[in-house]
């Protein structure tokens, strides 16, 4: 069954960054094909018309993956706004720069006076290589199309 809109596709993939460092190895994912936003758009486009057993490699520029680094999401905050135990690598949720959304921020540096935070995705600004093989495909159910995502073998409850 060639991959087309409203197909549930099963892939095995490996993900590398632009320096050939492996990010994820031998992961299996099922996604609903056809513009539902469940997989990188460039990967979805490359998979269109492919069939079970096909393998492909898709190179993604930063803008096609997790975006370019947005300096507006990086800032320095007064140290006294954070708990004493704050450490590099910790994450917290806060308001986006426009105040309209929630964002996840990572602590990137801590000093006596300031805490540096970054709300960019950890892979922002990096190109990626998506290496995958099509394991299976089937027509999506009406419920999957309505919900906009693939369901497991025993259905899905919201």
Secondary structure, DSSP 8 states (H G I E B T S, - for coil): ----TTEEEEEEEEEEETTS-EEEEEEEEEEEETTSSSS-HHHHHHHTT--TT-EEEEEE-GGGTT----GGGEEEEEGGGS-TT--TT-EEEEE-TTSSSEEEEEEEEE-SSEEEEE-S-TTTT--EEEEEEEEEEEE--HHHHHHTS--BTTB---
